[in-house]
Amino acid sequence: MNETLVTLVGNAATGVEFRETATGGMARFRFAVTPRRWDREKQLWADGHTSFYTVWAWRSLAWNLSGSVSIGEPLVVHGRLKVREEEREGQRRTSVDVEAVAVGHDLTRGTAAFRRLSKAEPSPAVQAGSAGAERSPTERQEGVPALASAP
């Protein structure tokens, strides 16, 4: 089976939406990629046209994304490119999705601290009835303090 694998460098344009499904967790977010070019005449960097992608993730990647990614953060996304065409209200629309295999923070633009999850950690559905259900997956880890949200 032939698949188009891509690696995109850009920023999270929306927050991660996480849902529990019958087959495990599912997450999605919009991802913005803006090329930058050096303008020799003006001696400045110039932004090109921004492309937007919907990034989909499943199971453990979805779970980890929901506790790790916020709007505006620089990311590297690697996955399968999916192009969909549909007709809505008489107009043809094209959507470009990436089914993520791996997502990480772009360390050329900042630092990150990796925390390995234990395999024994329960899924979000198991914890839904617990007192910590309203917290993010990262905050539910034992011994890990809750992350302060940005104003």
C-alpha positions in Angstrom: 0.0 0.0 0.0 1.4 3.4 -1.0 1.1 6.3 1.4 2.3 9.8 1.3 4.3 10.5 4.4 5.0 14.2 5.3 6.8 16.1 7.9 5.4 19.6 8.7 7.0 22.3 10.8 4.6 25.0 12.1 2.3 26.0 15.0 -0.8 24.6 16.7 -3.6 26.9 15.4 -6.2 25.5 17.8 -6.3 23.6 21.0 -6.4 19.8 20.9 -9.9 18.3 21.0 -9.8 14.9 22.7 -12.6 12.3 22.6 -12.8 8.7 23.8 -14.0 6.3 21.1 -14.9 2.6 21.1 -11.4 1.9 19.7 -9.5 4.2 22.1 -8.7 7.9 22.2 -9.0 10.3 19.3 -7.6 13.8 19.1 -7.5 16.5 16.5 -6.2 20.1 16.1 -5.6 22.6 13.3 -2.0 23.1 12.3 -0.6 26.2 10.6 2.5 26.2 8.3 3.9 29.5 7.1 7.0 29.5 4.9 9.5 32.2 5.5 11.7 33.6 2.7 14.6 36.0 2.8 13.7 39.1 0.7 17.1 40.2 -0.8 15.7 43.6 -1.9 14.3 44.6 1.5 16.9 42.6 3.5 14.1 41.2 5.6 12.4 37.9 6.3 8.9 37.7 4.6 6.1 35.4 5.5 4.5 33.4 2.7 0.9 32.1 2.4 -0.2 30.1 5.5 -1.5 26.5 4.9 -3.8 24.9 7.4 -4.0 21.2 8.1 -6.2 19.1 10.4 -4.0 16.8 12.4 -5.6 13.5 13.6 -4.1 11.2 16.2 -5.3 8.0 17.8 -4.8 6.0 21.0 -1.8 6.9 23.1 -0.6 9.7 20.7 -4.1 11.3 21.1 -4.0 10.9 24.8 -0.5 12.5 25.1 -1.3 15.3 22.7 -4.2 16.4 24.8 -2.0 17.0 27.8 1.0 18.4 26.0 0.0 20.8 23.2 -1.5 24.3 23.5 -2.4 27.0 20.9 0.5 28.7 19.3 3.2 26.2 20.3 5.8 25.3 17.6 5.5 21.7 16.5 6.9 19.1 14.1 4.2 16.7 12.8 5.0 13.5 10.9 2.3 11.4 9.4 0.2 10.3 6.4 -1.2 13.0 4.1 -4.9 12.7 3.3 -6.6 15.0 0.8 -10.4 15.0 0.7 -12.7 16.8 -1.7 -16.3 17.3 -1.0 -19.2 19.5 -2.2 -21.0 21.7 0.2 -23.8 24.1 -0.8 -22.8 23.7 -4.5 -19.1 24.5 -3.9 -16.2 22.1 -4.1 -14.0 22.2 -1.1 -10.6 20.6 -0.5 -9.4 19.6 3.0 -5.9 18.4 3.8 -5.5 16.2 6.8 -2.5 14.5 8.4 -3.0 11.2 10.3 -0.1 11.7 12.8 2.4 9.1 13.5 4.6 11.4 15.7 4.2 14.9 17.0 6.8 16.8 19.0 7.7 20.3 20.0 10.1 22.2 17.7 13.2 22.5 19.8 14.8 25.1 17.5 12.4 27.5 19.0 12.4 26.5 22.7 13.0 23.8 25.2 10.9 20.9 26.4 10.9 18.4 29.3 9.9 14.8 28.4 8.0 12.7 30.9 7.5 9.1 30.1 4.0 7.8 31.1 3.7 4.5 32.9 1.9 1.7 31.0 -0.3 1.1 34.1 -1.9 4.6 33.8 -5.6 4.2 33.3 -7.3 5.6 30.2 -9.4 8.9 30.4 -12.7 6.8 30.3 -11.7 4.9 33.4 -10.9 8.2 35.2 -14.1 10.0 34.0 -15.8 9.2 37.3 -12.9 10.2 39.5 -12.2 13.5 41.2 -9.4 14.3 38.7 -11.6 13.9 35.6 -11.6 17.6 34.8 -7.8 17.8 34.7 -5.6 17.2 31.7 -3.9 13.8 31.2 -0.5 15.3 32.2 -1.9 16.6 35.4 -3.3 13.2 36.3 0.1 11.6 36.5 1.1 10.6 40.0 3.8 12.8 41.4 3.6 15.4 38.6 2.4 18.8 39.7 -0.4 20.4 37.7 0.8 22.8 35.0 -0.3 26.4 35.4 -2.4 27.5 32.4 -1.3 30.6 30.5 -3.4 33.8 31.0 
